[in-house]
Amino acid sequence: MKVVLIRGAGDVGTATGILLYSRRYRVIYTELLKPTVLRWTVAFAEAVYRRSWEVQGIRAQFAHSAEEALRLVEEGEVAVLAPEGRALMEIRPSILIDARMAKQNLGTKMDEAPLVIGLGPGFTAGRDCHAVVETLEGPNLGRVILAGTATPPTHCPCLIDGLGEERVVRAPKAGEFWPLRTIGDLVQANKPVAKIDELVLRAPVSGVIRGILHPGVFVRQKMKVVEIDPRSDPTIPCKISDRSLRIATGVVKALHLLSGSQVYTDL
């Protein structure tokens, strides 16, 4: 059984897992006990909160232990385990993918699995992973790097209709987050969308809520807590983005380059 362990079940990790699952890999995710995923409609991380969650017709189930996660994937399910704990040692995956998109390496090492892939900046191919996949929006998005690092992070959200940072709400202070709207809601500029403790946060632009944190999550100052899509199309938040799909395709290419044509065929 070819098991892929993906650290991070956000939108990018979910797109990657769906692509690999469709190619007959057994997919197990590890997540936080309180995931801080903004685009949870298209993220298997939501299974931590709801115990199961479906994206594009594929359902992920929450697992309390590595043993339960292995049982679920043997039955053809996608598993989401939180927290990771000693899961890596117990699962012993064929492939480890760090899809946490933290813009830094949070501890992933090249000797943790036969094939280790890091997504985005913070990883160095040949030192802490076997391959890095470029995650920065642009002509190199999804490019496979077998020696060296990805482009340094800009910390700027991707542009939608010419708006980047202008369409994002960041926490002005640390505290407990409480949403006042949900994904798919249409909002007008300057209307309330959330609170941190008793501080009201307002929409910076008009559009549709594309991403928003779960209630009760503790946030850090300057952390991204709400994302608005100015195109005002309520169907967009329910679709995996082209960016996520291009990164996922890059992971498949990386496996091809690392494992040879036969493994790529098996994908």
N, C-alpha and C positions, 0 to 999 in steps of 0.2 A: 504494500500500500504506500503510494507516494504522498507523504504528508507535507503540506506547506504551512509553516507557522508565520503569520503576519502580525507584527507588532503595530497596532493602531488600526481601528476599524472605522476611521473617518471616511469621507467621500472618496479620497484617492485610494486608500487601502481597500475600500469596498469595490471600487471599479476593478482593481487588480485581482482581488479574490474572485469576482464574478467571471472574469476572463479565464482564470486558471481553472475554476470549477467547471466551466463549460468545456474545458479540455481534459476533464476526467481527473484532475487533481483533488485530493482531500484537503479541505481548507479549514484551519483553525486560527482564530484571532485571539490576541490577548489585549485587554483594555484596562482602563482605570475603573475603580468601583463607582466613580461618578465622572463619566466621560465629559469632556469639555468640547464636544463636537458641535459646531454651529449648524452645518447642513445635515441635520439628523434625519431628514426625510429620505436621504439617499445614502445613509450610513448604517452598517450593521451594528455600530456601537449602540444603537437604540435598543438592541436586544438586552442590554444590561439593565435598562430601565423597565422594559415591558416583557422581558423573558423570551420574546420572539419578535422578529421584525423581517418584513419582506421588502426586497428591492429588486425591481425588474423581474418579478416572478420567482425569485430565489429567496427562500426563507432561511434565516439564521436563528439558531436556538442558543439560549444562554446555558453555559455549563458551569457547575460549581467546582469541578475538579478536572485535572488532566485526564483521569480515567473516564469521566463522563464525556469529556470532549472527544476522546478517541472512540468511544462507543457511538456517539452521534455521527461522526464522519464515516464510521464503518457502515452505518445505516443510510449513508448517502446525504446526510445533512451537512450544513455549514455550522460550525460551533464558535461561540464567542465566550472566552474564559476571562473572568476578572476576580481577583488580580492575577498576574502571571505567576508569581511565586516561584516554585521549582518546576514549572511546567516544561521548560525547555529540556531539562534532564530526563523528565518522565516521558515526554512525547518523542524526543529524538527525531526531529523533522529532517527530511531530505533537503529542504530549502527553507531558509530563514530570510524574511523580507522585513526591513525596518521602514514602515510607512507612517511613522508618527509625525512627520513633517515638522520637526522641532527646530529645524535650521541649525542643529548641532547633533552630534552623536551622544546619545544618552547612555551609552555603555555597550552597544552591540560590538561583538568581536568576530573576527574572521574564522576562528576555530570553533564557533558555536554550532555550525552545521556544515555539511559537505559543500553547499553553495549558499553564500550570504550576499544579499543585495541591499544596498542603502538607497533611499530615495531622497534626492536633493542635497543641499550643502551640509557640511559637517562630517561627511564620510570621505575616506581616501581609498580608492580601489587599489588593492595590492598591499594595504596595511591593515585596515579594519573590516574590509569586505572584499569580495571578489569582483564586484561591479557596482558602479553608481549610475543611477538614471537621472538625467537632468529634469528639473521640475520648474525652472524659470520660464515664464511665458515668453514666446519668441520662436525664431526659426530652429533653435536647437532643442526645443521641448521634446522630451522623450528620448533624447540621444543617449546611447550606452557608452559609458566611460570605463575602460578596463585598466587604466593607469592614471591616477590623479584624482582631482576633485571636481565637483559641480561648480557652476558659477556662484560666487558669493551672494548671500541673500540681500535683497533690496529692502525688505520689510514693508514693501508697498503692495496693497491688494491689486489683483489684476484689473485692467480697465474694462468697463462695460459702458458702452455709449460715451466713451471719453472720460468717465468718472472712475477714480480709483479710491484714494483715501477719503475723498469727499462723500462717499456713499456708505462709510463704515462708522459705527459707533464704538468707541473705546471707553473702557472704564476710567472715569476721572479719579477714582480712588479704589482702594481695596475694600471688599465687603461681600455681603450675600446678595446674589443676583435674583431678581424676580421679574419675569417677562410680563408685559401687559398685552402683548399681541403674540401671534404665532406665525409659523411659516405659511406663506400663501396669502396672508392678509395684505390688502392694499392700504397704504398709509400716505398721508400728506406731510410735507415738510413741516417741521417744528411741532408735530403732534407727539404725545407721549407714547413710547414703545416699551419701556422697561423701567425698573428701579434698582438701585443698589442701596440696600437698607431703605432709607426714606428719601433718597435723592432721585428725582425723576430724570430719566434720559429721554431725549426727543429725537425724532427722525431728522437727519441732516438734509435729506432730499426726499422727494415724492417717489413712490414706486411700490414694489411688492417685497415683503419680508422674504429674503432668500435664505437667511440663517439667523438663528437666535439660540442662546443657551437655555438649558433646563432650569426650572426654578430650584432655588436653594443651593446652587453651585457657588462656592467661594471664588471670587475673581481677584486677580492682581491688578494694580493700577496700570493703565495703558493696554490692558488685555482687550482683544477684539471680542465684543459681546453681541453685537447685532450687525447684520449685513443686509443692505437693501439693493435690489436690482431695479434700476431706473426705467427698465422697459415695461414695467407694470403688467407683465404677463403672469398670472397666477399658476400657470402650468409649468413654468421654468423651474421652480424649486423642487419639483418632483422628478426631474430628469438628471441623470448623471452628466456632468459637464464634458465638453469636448476635451478640455485640458486633462481631466482625470483619465479619460479613455486613451489619450496619447501617452500619458505616463504609464498606464497599464500595458499598452502595446510595447513600450520600451522595456518593461520587465520581461515580457515574452521574448523579445529580441535578445536580451541579456542572457536568458536561459539557453537560447539557441547558440549563442557565441561561447558560453561557458561549458555547455554539455555536449555539443555536437549535433549533427542533423538527426540522429536517431531519437534523441530525447525530444528535440523540437517536434518531430513527427508525433511522438506520444502526447505532446501537449494538446 
